[in-house]
Amino acid sequence: MVGEGLIAAIGLGTFFITFVVGIFFFVFWILMLVDVIQRKFKKDSDKIIWILIIVFTNWVGAIIYYFVVKKPNKK
């Protein structure tokens, strides 16, 4: 009986961690999408390409955008 409670607690903890990480990636994705929409690119086609990359590849595209475009501009 005690083991069932422990298993339930572990399952709930795993769910909570997964939920928090999912929320983090969603917020990060939205922030990168807003950044690409507001950023001025040399060519308008660059903006459209980045929007499509971020929309269709979700958080993976957002991470790529962060390291390729956003982070180098901070220097």
TORKE-993049 format. One line per 10 residues: number of its first residue (from 1); their letters; for each residue x, z, y of C-alpha. Coordinates in steps of 0.5 Angstrom, whole numbers, plus 500, padded with zeros to 3 digits. Layout:
TORKE-993049
NUM	A	X/Z/Y; ...
END
This chain:
TORKE-993049
1	MVGEGLIAAI	500/500/500; 506/502/505; 509/495/503; 503/491/505; 503/494/512; 510/493/513; 509/486/511; 504/485/516; 508/488/522; 514/483/520
11	GLGTFFITFV	509/477/520; 506/480/527; 513/480/530; 515/473/528; 508/471/531; 510/474/537; 517/472/538; 515/465/536; 509/465/541; 514/468/547
21	VGIFFFVFWI	519/462/545; 514/457/545; 511/459/552; 518/459/555; 519/452/552; 513/450/555; 514/453/562; 521/450/562; 518/443/560; 513/444/566
31	LMLVDVIQRK	519/446/571; 523/440/569; 517/435/569; 516/438/576; 523/437/578; 524/430/576; 517/428/580; 520/431/586; 527/428/586; 529/422/589
41	FKKDSDKIIW	533/417/585; 537/411/587; 532/407/583; 524/408/582; 525/406/575; 530/412/574; 524/416/575; 519/413/571; 524/413/565; 526/420/566
51	ILIIVFTNWV	518/422/566; 517/418/560; 523/421/556; 520/428/558; 513/427/557; 514/423/550; 520/428/547; 517/434/550; 522/440/551; 528/436/547
61	GAIIYYFVVK	527/431/553; 527/437/558; 533/440/556; 537/433/556; 534/432/563; 537/439/565; 544/437/562; 544/430/565; 541/430/572; 539/437/574
71	KPNKK	545/441/572; 551/436/575; 547/436/582; 548/444/582; 555/443/583
END
